[in-house]
Amino acid sequence: MKKKDFTRRRFIATVSAGSVAAVAANAIPSFGNVTIIPQSKGMLAILGGSPVRKNREWPQWPYVDEKMVEAISRTTRSRIWCRIQSENGTVQAFEKEFAKLMDARLSVCTGSGTQALSTCVEALGFGPGDEIITSPLTDPGTLSSILTSRVLPVLADIDRDSFQIDPDDVERRINENTKAIMPVQIGGQPCNMDRIMSIAKKHNLKVIEDAAQAHLAVYKGKKVGNIGDLGCFSFQASKTIACGEGGAIIGNDEQLMDKCFTVQNHGTNKKGRTVLGGPKYRMNEFEATILLSQLDGVKERFDTRNRNAAYLNSRLSDFPGLVPQKLYEGTESGSYYLYMTTYKKEHFNDAPRDKFLKALAAEGVSLSTYLPNGLHKEPWPDHILSLREYQKMYSQARLKNYREELTCPNCDRVIDDIAMIWASGPLIGSTEDMDDIIDAIMKVHENRDQLNKI
Ligand SMILES: Cc1ncc(COP(=O)(O)O)c(C=O)c1O
Protein backbone atom coordinates (compact mmCIF):
# COMPACT_ATOMS: atom_id res chain seq x y z
CA MET A 1 0.00 0.00 0.00
CA LYS A 2 1.60 3.26 -1.18
CA LYS A 3 0.42 5.44 1.71
CA LYS A 4 1.69 3.38 4.63
CA ASP A 5 4.59 5.78 5.38
CA PHE A 6 2.17 8.56 6.29
CA THR A 7 1.74 9.51 9.93
CA ARG A 8 -1.64 8.41 11.23
CA ARG A 9 -3.00 11.91 11.32
CA ARG A 10 -1.94 12.72 7.78
CA PHE A 11 -3.11 9.30 6.64
CA ILE A 12 -6.57 9.86 8.09
CA ALA A 13 -6.69 13.38 6.71
CA THR A 14 -5.61 12.27 3.25
CA VAL A 15 -8.13 9.47 3.24
CA SER A 16 -10.80 11.88 4.41
CA ALA A 17 -10.06 14.20 1.53
CA GLY A 18 -10.18 11.27 -0.86
CA SER A 19 -13.39 10.04 0.70
CA VAL A 20 -15.05 13.40 0.15
CA ALA A 21 -14.66 13.14 -3.59
CA ALA A 22 -15.73 9.51 -3.46
CA VAL A 23 -18.81 10.21 -1.33
CA ALA A 24 -19.75 12.85 -3.87
CA ALA A 25 -19.52 10.16 -6.53
CA ASN A 26 -21.44 7.73 -4.27
CA ALA A 27 -18.56 5.28 -3.98
CA ILE A 28 -16.30 3.94 -1.27
CA PRO A 29 -12.71 4.90 -2.01
CA SER A 30 -9.96 2.37 -2.32
CA PHE A 31 -6.18 2.80 -2.29
CA GLY A 32 -4.33 -0.04 -4.02
CA ASN A 33 -6.09 -3.19 -2.81
CA VAL A 34 -7.19 -1.65 0.52
CA THR A 35 -10.72 -0.31 0.86
CA ILE A 36 -11.16 2.60 3.25
CA ILE A 37 -14.38 3.27 5.11
CA PRO A 38 -14.84 7.09 5.23
CA GLN A 39 -14.09 8.60 8.64
CA SER A 40 -17.14 10.29 10.06
CA LYS A 41 -16.30 13.59 11.68
CA GLY A 42 -19.65 13.78 13.45
CA MET A 43 -22.37 16.35 13.81
CA LEU A 44 -21.68 20.00 12.95
CA ALA A 45 -20.69 22.04 16.00
CA ILE A 46 -23.21 24.71 15.04
CA LEU A 47 -25.94 22.04 15.40
CA GLY A 48 -24.65 20.77 18.76
CA GLY A 49 -21.70 18.54 17.77
CA SER A 50 -18.17 18.79 19.08
CA PRO A 51 -15.95 21.33 17.25
CA VAL A 52 -12.90 20.20 15.28
CA ARG A 53 -10.74 22.71 17.13
CA LYS A 54 -11.18 23.52 20.77
CA ASN A 55 -8.99 24.99 23.53
CA ARG A 56 -6.23 25.89 21.08
CA GLU A 57 -5.26 29.44 20.20
CA TRP A 58 -4.23 30.58 16.72
CA PRO A 59 -0.87 32.39 16.59
CA GLN A 60 -1.49 35.96 17.66
CA TRP A 61 -0.96 38.92 15.37
CA PRO A 62 0.62 41.49 15.18
CA TYR A 63 3.89 39.90 16.16
CA VAL A 64 5.36 41.05 19.50
CA ASP A 65 8.52 40.02 21.33
CA GLU A 66 10.56 41.37 24.23
CA LYS A 67 13.16 42.84 21.87
CA MET A 68 10.50 45.10 20.36
CA VAL A 69 9.26 46.19 23.77
CA GLU A 70 12.81 47.07 24.87
CA ALA A 71 13.49 48.93 21.62
CA ILE A 72 10.39 51.06 22.12
CA SER A 73 11.55 51.93 25.65
CA ARG A 74 14.93 52.97 24.27
CA THR A 75 13.32 55.21 21.63
CA THR A 76 11.07 56.76 24.26
CA ARG A 77 14.02 57.53 26.54
CA SER A 78 16.15 58.88 23.67
CA ARG A 79 13.67 61.73 23.13
CA ILE A 80 14.32 61.37 19.41
CA TRP A 81 10.76 60.78 18.23
CA CYS A 82 10.72 62.48 14.85
CA ARG A 83 12.92 61.61 11.86
CA ILE A 84 14.23 65.14 11.38
CA GLN A 85 15.67 65.21 14.91
CA SER A 86 18.57 63.00 13.80
CA GLU A 87 20.37 62.35 10.53
CA ASN A 88 20.95 58.75 11.55
CA GLY A 89 17.71 57.97 13.30
CA THR A 90 15.63 54.81 13.27
CA VAL A 91 13.51 55.79 10.26
CA GLN A 92 16.67 56.15 8.16
CA ALA A 93 18.04 52.87 9.55
CA PHE A 94 14.83 51.05 8.70
CA GLU A 95 14.74 52.57 5.21
CA LYS A 96 18.20 51.15 4.54
CA GLU A 97 17.31 47.71 5.91
CA PHE A 98 13.99 47.57 4.10
CA ALA A 99 15.57 48.52 0.75
CA LYS A 100 18.14 45.76 1.29
CA LEU A 101 15.44 43.24 2.17
CA MET A 102 13.53 44.12 -1.00
CA ASP A 103 16.65 44.12 -3.23
CA ALA A 104 15.98 47.79 -4.05
CA ARG A 105 18.51 50.64 -4.10
CA LEU A 106 16.38 53.00 -2.04
CA SER A 107 13.39 53.26 0.23
CA VAL A 108 11.38 56.19 1.62
CA CYS A 109 9.04 55.54 4.54
CA THR A 110 5.67 57.24 5.08
CA GLY A 111 2.88 57.18 7.66
CA SER A 112 0.80 54.57 5.74
CA GLY A 113 0.58 52.55 2.54
CA THR A 114 -2.01 55.00 1.24
CA GLN A 115 0.46 57.85 1.82
CA ALA A 116 3.21 55.90 0.04
CA LEU A 117 1.00 55.43 -3.04
CA SER A 118 -0.16 59.05 -2.93
CA THR A 119 3.47 60.24 -2.73
CA CYS A 120 4.28 58.25 -5.89
CA VAL A 121 1.31 59.70 -7.82
CA GLU A 122 2.47 63.23 -6.90
CA ALA A 123 6.18 62.56 -7.44
CA LEU A 124 5.50 61.24 -10.93
CA GLY A 125 3.71 64.51 -11.64
CA PHE A 126 0.19 63.22 -12.25
CA GLY A 127 -2.76 65.52 -11.65
CA PRO A 128 -6.19 66.65 -12.87
CA GLY A 129 -6.87 65.49 -16.42
CA ASP A 130 -4.76 62.33 -16.03
CA GLU A 131 -6.00 58.77 -15.57
CA ILE A 132 -4.52 55.82 -13.68
CA ILE A 133 -5.77 52.26 -14.14
CA THR A 134 -6.09 50.04 -11.09
CA SER A 135 -8.10 47.13 -9.67
CA PRO A 136 -11.55 47.29 -8.03
CA LEU A 137 -10.58 44.47 -5.63
CA THR A 138 -8.46 46.43 -3.20
CA ASP A 139 -8.37 48.50 -0.07
CA PRO A 140 -9.92 51.99 -0.43
CA GLY A 141 -6.40 53.36 0.20
CA THR A 142 -5.46 52.48 -3.40
CA LEU A 143 -8.30 54.61 -4.72
CA SER A 144 -7.66 57.38 -2.22
CA SER A 145 -4.05 57.78 -3.39
CA ILE A 146 -5.30 58.54 -6.91
CA LEU A 147 -8.23 60.74 -5.88
CA THR A 148 -6.06 62.87 -3.57
CA SER A 149 -4.22 64.16 -6.67
CA ARG A 150 -7.56 64.63 -8.46
CA VAL A 151 -6.56 62.02 -11.03
CA LEU A 152 -9.33 59.85 -12.53
CA PRO A 153 -9.07 56.25 -11.21
CA VAL A 154 -10.09 53.82 -13.96
CA LEU A 155 -10.99 50.38 -12.67
CA ALA A 156 -10.14 47.40 -14.86
CA ASP A 157 -11.84 44.08 -14.16
CA ILE A 158 -10.02 41.19 -12.53
CA ASP A 159 -9.35 37.57 -13.42
CA ARG A 160 -11.91 35.19 -11.90
CA ASP A 161 -9.32 32.66 -10.71
CA SER A 162 -6.31 34.74 -9.65
CA PHE A 163 -8.40 37.73 -8.40
CA GLN A 164 -5.68 39.93 -9.97
CA ILE A 165 -6.16 42.80 -12.41
CA ASP A 166 -6.81 41.44 -15.92
CA PRO A 167 -4.12 42.73 -18.33
CA ASP A 168 -6.50 42.48 -21.33
CA ASP A 169 -9.05 44.72 -19.60
CA VAL A 170 -6.26 47.13 -18.59
CA GLU A 171 -5.26 47.46 -22.23
CA ARG A 172 -8.88 47.97 -23.34
CA ARG A 173 -9.23 50.91 -20.93
CA ILE A 174 -6.13 52.86 -21.99
CA ASN A 175 -6.78 56.22 -23.69
CA GLU A 176 -4.72 59.34 -24.48
CA ASN A 177 -5.01 60.58 -20.86
CA THR A 178 -3.82 57.34 -19.25
CA LYS A 179 -0.52 57.93 -17.47
CA ALA A 180 0.04 54.89 -15.27
CA ILE A 181 -1.05 51.43 -14.18
CA MET A 182 -1.30 50.69 -10.46
CA PRO A 183 -1.45 46.88 -10.27
CA VAL A 184 -2.58 45.58 -6.86
CA GLN A 185 -0.75 42.41 -5.78
CA ILE A 186 -3.86 41.07 -4.10
CA GLY A 187 -3.54 38.72 -1.17
CA GLY A 188 0.22 39.32 -1.32
CA GLN A 189 0.63 37.13 -4.40
CA PRO A 190 2.01 38.54 -7.69
CA CYS A 191 -0.11 39.81 -10.59
CA ASN A 192 0.75 38.83 -14.13
CA MET A 193 3.59 41.37 -14.04
CA ASP A 194 5.13 40.30 -17.38
CA ARG A 195 1.94 41.31 -19.19
CA ILE A 196 1.48 44.49 -17.12
CA MET A 197 5.05 45.63 -17.80
CA SER A 198 4.83 44.91 -21.51
CA ILE A 199 1.52 46.82 -21.80
CA ALA A 200 3.10 49.73 -19.90
CA LYS A 201 6.10 49.72 -22.22
CA LYS A 202 3.94 49.58 -25.34
CA HIS A 203 1.81 52.55 -24.24
CA ASN A 204 4.57 54.50 -22.49
CA LEU A 205 2.94 54.29 -19.05
CA LYS A 206 4.47 54.31 -15.57
CA VAL A 207 3.85 51.39 -13.20
CA ILE A 208 3.28 52.06 -9.50
CA GLU A 209 3.01 48.67 -7.83
CA ASP A 210 0.52 48.52 -5.00
CA ALA A 211 2.44 45.86 -3.09
CA ALA A 212 0.80 46.95 0.19
CA GLN A 213 -0.02 43.28 0.92
CA ALA A 214 2.95 41.67 -0.80
CA HIS A 215 6.07 41.96 1.38
CA LEU A 216 8.83 39.64 0.15
CA ALA A 217 6.78 37.93 -2.57
CA VAL A 218 8.93 36.89 -5.54
CA TYR A 219 7.95 36.84 -9.22
CA LYS A 220 10.41 35.49 -11.81
CA GLY A 221 13.39 36.09 -9.54
CA LYS A 222 12.37 39.64 -8.57
CA LYS A 223 10.85 40.89 -5.35
CA VAL A 224 7.34 42.23 -5.92
CA GLY A 225 7.38 46.04 -5.60
CA ASN A 226 10.74 46.10 -7.36
CA ILE A 227 9.41 45.36 -10.84
CA GLY A 228 7.59 48.59 -11.79
CA ASP A 229 8.91 52.18 -11.61
CA LEU A 230 8.01 52.41 -7.91
CA GLY A 231 6.56 49.96 -5.39
CA CYS A 232 4.56 50.66 -2.24
CA PHE A 233 4.03 48.70 0.98
CA SER A 234 1.77 49.02 3.99
CA PHE A 235 2.79 48.31 7.59
CA GLN A 236 -0.73 48.66 8.97
CA ALA A 237 -1.32 46.38 11.98
CA SER A 238 -2.70 43.39 10.06
CA LYS A 239 0.16 43.21 7.54
CA THR A 240 2.96 40.62 7.58
CA ILE A 241 5.40 43.39 8.57
CA ALA A 242 3.49 45.77 10.83
CA CYS A 243 3.80 48.79 13.07
CA GLY A 244 0.18 49.97 13.51
CA GLU A 245 0.16 52.44 10.64
CA GLY A 246 3.08 52.89 8.27
CA GLY A 247 4.20 52.59 4.68
CA ALA A 248 7.22 52.54 2.39
CA ILE A 249 8.13 53.24 -1.21
CA ILE A 250 10.96 51.35 -2.88
CA GLY A 251 12.73 52.30 -6.12
CA ASN A 252 16.02 52.32 -7.99
CA ASP A 253 15.95 55.75 -9.66
CA GLU A 254 17.75 58.11 -7.29
CA GLN A 255 16.25 61.31 -8.70
CA LEU A 256 12.71 59.95 -8.51
CA MET A 257 13.23 58.61 -5.00
CA ASP A 258 14.60 62.01 -3.93
CA LYS A 259 11.42 63.54 -5.31
CA CYS A 260 9.36 61.02 -3.30
CA PHE A 261 11.27 62.09 -0.18
CA THR A 262 10.57 65.76 -0.93
CA VAL A 263 6.87 65.22 -1.65
CA GLN A 264 6.21 63.34 1.61
CA ASN A 265 8.27 65.93 3.53
CA HIS A 266 5.81 68.81 2.82
CA GLY A 267 7.79 69.74 -0.29
CA THR A 268 11.08 70.22 1.57
CA ASN A 269 14.06 68.41 0.06
CA LYS A 270 16.97 66.69 1.82
CA LYS A 271 18.93 69.97 1.75
CA GLY A 272 16.18 71.69 3.71
CA ARG A 273 14.85 73.79 0.80
CA THR A 274 11.11 73.88 0.25
CA VAL A 275 10.97 73.31 -3.48
CA LEU A 276 7.42 72.19 -4.16
CA GLY A 277 3.99 71.74 -2.59
CA GLY A 278 3.53 68.47 -0.79
CA PRO A 279 1.75 66.82 2.14
CA LYS A 280 3.45 65.86 5.41
CA TYR A 281 3.46 62.08 5.39
CA ARG A 282 6.59 61.34 7.44
CA MET A 283 7.01 58.13 9.40
CA ASN A 284 7.90 58.69 13.07
CA GLU A 285 10.64 57.04 15.11
CA PHE A 286 8.29 54.81 17.13
CA GLU A 287 6.86 53.23 13.99
CA ALA A 288 10.36 52.65 12.61
CA THR A 289 11.50 51.17 15.94
CA ILE A 290 8.74 48.56 15.87
CA LEU A 291 9.56 47.76 12.25
CA LEU A 292 13.32 47.56 12.63
CA SER A 293 13.14 45.37 15.69
CA GLN A 294 10.86 42.80 14.02
CA LEU A 295 12.97 42.29 10.89
CA ASP A 296 15.03 39.50 12.46
CA GLY A 297 12.40 36.76 12.17
CA VAL A 298 10.60 38.14 9.11
CA LYS A 299 12.12 35.74 6.57
CA GLU A 300 11.40 32.69 8.73
CA ARG A 301 7.78 33.73 9.20
CA PHE A 302 7.52 34.36 5.46
CA ASP A 303 8.91 30.87 4.71
CA THR A 304 6.48 29.31 7.19
CA ARG A 305 3.51 31.06 5.53
CA ASN A 306 4.63 29.81 2.13
CA ARG A 307 5.13 26.27 3.41
CA ASN A 308 1.72 26.26 5.07
CA ALA A 309 0.01 27.77 2.01
CA ALA A 310 1.58 25.08 -0.19
CA TYR A 311 0.38 22.45 2.29
CA LEU A 312 -3.19 23.83 2.27
CA ASN A 313 -3.10 24.00 -1.54
CA SER A 314 -2.00 20.38 -1.77
CA ARG A 315 -4.65 19.23 0.70
CA LEU A 316 -7.30 21.06 -1.34
CA SER A 317 -5.97 20.00 -4.73
CA ASP A 318 -8.50 17.19 -5.29
CA PHE A 319 -11.35 18.92 -3.50
CA PRO A 320 -13.66 20.86 -5.81
CA GLY A 321 -15.55 22.77 -3.07
CA LEU A 322 -12.85 25.38 -2.29
CA VAL A 323 -10.43 26.40 -5.01
CA PRO A 324 -7.26 28.27 -3.90
CA GLN A 325 -6.24 31.54 -5.59
CA LYS A 326 -4.58 30.83 -8.95
CA LEU A 327 -0.89 31.77 -9.00
CA TYR A 328 0.69 33.01 -12.23
CA GLU A 329 3.55 31.15 -13.82
CA GLY A 330 6.72 32.67 -12.39
CA THR A 331 5.33 33.05 -8.87
CA GLU A 332 8.17 31.81 -6.70
CA SER A 333 6.60 32.81 -3.40
CA GLY A 334 3.72 34.87 -2.04
CA SER A 335 3.39 37.04 1.01
CA TYR A 336 0.20 35.23 2.12
CA TYR A 337 -1.24 38.22 3.88
CA LEU A 338 -4.48 36.63 2.68
CA TYR A 339 -5.02 32.96 1.89
CA MET A 340 -7.85 33.23 -0.64
CA THR A 341 -10.13 30.61 -2.13
CA THR A 342 -13.29 30.48 -4.23
CA TYR A 343 -16.27 28.86 -2.50
CA LYS A 344 -18.14 26.59 -4.92
CA LYS A 345 -21.60 26.28 -3.45
CA GLU A 346 -22.63 23.61 -5.97
CA HIS A 347 -20.36 21.26 -3.99
CA PHE A 348 -21.99 22.24 -0.68
CA ASN A 349 -25.58 21.33 -1.50
CA ASP A 350 -26.06 24.88 -2.88
CA ALA A 351 -25.73 26.34 0.62
CA PRO A 352 -25.04 30.10 0.57
CA ARG A 353 -21.49 31.08 1.53
CA ASP A 354 -22.51 32.69 4.84
CA LYS A 355 -23.94 29.38 6.10
CA PHE A 356 -20.68 27.62 5.16
CA LEU A 357 -18.65 30.32 6.96
CA LYS A 358 -20.87 30.16 10.07
CA ALA A 359 -20.62 26.38 10.24
CA LEU A 360 -16.84 26.56 9.83
CA ALA A 361 -16.50 29.25 12.54
CA ALA A 362 -18.37 27.00 14.96
CA GLU A 363 -15.74 24.31 14.24
CA GLY A 364 -13.08 26.79 15.44
CA VAL A 365 -11.80 27.80 11.99
CA SER A 366 -12.37 31.27 10.67
CA LEU A 367 -12.67 31.96 6.97
CA SER A 368 -14.31 35.18 5.89
CA THR A 369 -15.42 37.37 3.02
CA TYR A 370 -13.09 40.16 1.81
CA LEU A 371 -14.89 43.39 0.88
CA PRO A 372 -18.66 43.95 0.83
CA ASN A 373 -18.32 45.28 -2.77
CA GLY A 374 -15.73 45.86 -5.41
CA LEU A 375 -14.76 49.54 -5.24
CA HIS A 376 -16.61 50.18 -8.55
CA LYS A 377 -19.85 49.60 -6.60
CA GLU A 378 -19.15 52.10 -3.78
CA PRO A 379 -20.77 55.59 -3.94
CA TRP A 380 -17.56 57.63 -4.50
CA PRO A 381 -17.99 58.12 -8.30
CA ASP A 382 -21.12 60.23 -7.78
CA HIS A 383 -19.17 62.44 -5.42
CA ILE A 384 -16.08 62.96 -7.56
CA LEU A 385 -18.03 63.46 -10.77
CA SER A 386 -19.88 66.35 -9.13
CA LEU A 387 -16.64 68.09 -8.10
CA ARG A 388 -15.60 71.24 -9.95
CA GLU A 389 -12.07 69.96 -10.63
CA TYR A 390 -13.31 66.83 -12.39
CA GLN A 391 -15.99 68.76 -14.32
CA LYS A 392 -13.36 71.28 -15.45
CA MET A 393 -10.55 68.92 -16.30
CA TYR A 394 -12.42 66.12 -18.09
CA SER A 395 -14.91 66.46 -20.96
CA GLN A 396 -18.60 65.81 -20.31
CA ALA A 397 -18.41 62.95 -22.82
CA ARG A 398 -15.51 61.35 -20.89
CA LEU A 399 -17.28 61.65 -17.54
CA LYS A 400 -20.50 60.15 -18.94
CA ASN A 401 -18.65 57.31 -20.55
CA TYR A 402 -16.53 56.85 -17.38
CA ARG A 403 -19.68 56.35 -15.29
CA GLU A 404 -21.14 53.89 -17.79
CA GLU A 405 -17.93 51.86 -17.95
CA LEU A 406 -17.60 51.38 -14.19
CA THR A 407 -18.63 47.76 -14.45
CA CYS A 408 -16.50 44.82 -13.37
CA PRO A 409 -18.61 41.63 -13.59
CA ASN A 410 -15.74 39.28 -12.75
CA CYS A 411 -15.03 41.27 -9.60
CA ASP A 412 -18.72 41.00 -8.63
CA ARG A 413 -18.54 37.21 -8.87
CA VAL A 414 -15.27 37.05 -6.96
CA ILE A 415 -16.66 39.24 -4.15
CA ASP A 416 -19.65 36.88 -3.83
CA ASP A 417 -17.57 33.71 -3.79
CA ILE A 418 -14.37 34.51 -1.86
CA ALA A 419 -13.72 32.55 1.34
CA MET A 420 -10.38 33.57 2.82
CA ILE A 421 -8.14 33.58 5.85
CA TRP A 422 -6.55 36.77 7.21
CA ALA A 423 -3.32 34.86 7.13
CA SER A 424 -0.53 36.92 8.78
CA GLY A 425 -1.07 35.13 12.11
CA PRO A 426 -2.78 31.81 11.26
CA LEU A 427 -0.33 30.84 8.51
CA ILE A 428 2.64 30.95 10.87
CA GLY A 429 0.94 28.13 12.77
CA SER A 430 1.92 24.45 12.86
CA THR A 431 0.98 21.67 10.43
CA GLU A 432 -1.58 20.58 13.05
CA ASP A 433 -3.16 24.04 12.77
CA MET A 434 -3.35 23.61 8.99
CA ASP A 435 -4.86 20.14 9.45
CA ASP A 436 -7.54 21.70 11.65
CA ILE A 437 -8.43 24.08 8.82
CA ILE A 438 -8.77 21.25 6.32
CA ASP A 439 -10.52 18.89 8.76
CA ALA A 440 -13.10 21.57 9.57
CA ILE A 441 -13.73 22.23 5.86
CA MET A 442 -14.10 18.50 5.19
CA LYS A 443 -16.43 18.07 8.16
CA VAL A 444 -18.68 20.85 6.91
CA HIS A 445 -18.59 19.27 3.47
CA GLU A 446 -19.53 15.85 4.86
CA ASN A 447 -22.50 17.50 6.56
CA ARG A 448 -23.44 19.69 3.60
CA ASP A 449 -27.01 18.39 3.57
CA GLN A 450 -27.36 19.99 7.04
CA LEU A 451 -26.19 23.47 6.01
CA ASN A 452 -29.56 24.74 4.97
CA LYS A 453 -30.83 24.08 8.53
CA ILE A 454 -28.50 26.76 9.92
C1 LIG B 1 -3.91 46.49 -1.47
C2 LIG B 1 -3.81 47.63 -0.51
N1 LIG B 1 -3.51 48.85 -0.98
C3 LIG B 1 -3.39 49.91 -0.16
C4 LIG B 1 -3.57 49.78 1.20
C5 LIG B 1 -3.47 50.97 2.07
O1 LIG B 1 -2.47 50.83 3.04
P1 LIG B 1 -2.65 51.55 4.46
O2 LIG B 1 -3.79 50.93 5.17
O3 LIG B 1 -1.35 51.32 5.14
O4 LIG B 1 -2.88 52.99 4.18
C6 LIG B 1 -3.87 48.52 1.73
C7 LIG B 1 -4.09 48.32 3.18
O5 LIG B 1 -4.77 47.43 3.60
C8 LIG B 1 -3.99 47.42 0.86
O6 LIG B 1 -4.29 46.20 1.32
The ligand as a Gaussian input file, in Angstrom:
#p B3LYP/6-31G(d) Opt

LIG

0 1
 C       -3.912000      46.492000      -1.473000
 C       -3.806000      47.629000      -0.513000
 N       -3.511000      48.850000      -0.982000
 C       -3.390000      49.911000      -0.160000
 C       -3.570000      49.784000       1.204000
 C       -3.468000      50.970000       2.074000
 O       -2.474000      50.834000       3.036000
 P       -2.645000      51.553000       4.465000
 O       -3.788000      50.925000       5.170000
 O       -1.346000      51.322000       5.140000
 O       -2.880000      52.993000       4.180000
 C       -3.871000      48.520000       1.730000
 C       -4.092000      48.321000       3.178000
 O       -4.771000      47.425000       3.598000
 C       -3.994000      47.424000       0.858000
 O       -4.294000      46.198000       1.317000

